[in-house]
């Protein structure tokens, strides 16, 4: 009998300008609706997390970022995903240069988006997202949760 299990992988893009970050408020998804999070999504088969973060940002907020314009800033291993037994490895990438103006490209999944001070996130920010942003500001590259 094997102890192997499945770990899901997600990638996040932290869009930052003028000490603010861009967040989306989830809606109609069944997971963390009403809470703010970063542009993000699952890493697909044969895809690198950095490329997934760029792809998801294009799909969700309509911006174009280049691989050379993002940098790895944090990883998090989460043992609990919204009350399920799913485990996640999350990769966060910082992006301060892109083309296009971020906006909500998926209104069926998000009902609001905007720029927020990085040191004063909305109280309804997803807890693990808030923790990751705090860790990034402290220069902490890894967390187990």
Buried (B, 14 or more C-beta within 10 A) or exposed (E): EEEEEEEEBBBBBBBBEEEBBBBBBBBEEEEBEEBBBBBBBEBEEEEEBBBBBBBBBBEBBBBEBEEEBBEEBBBBEBEEBEEEEBBBBBBBBBBEEBEEEBEBBBEEBBBBBBBBEBEEBBEEBBEBBBBBBBBBEEEEEEBEE
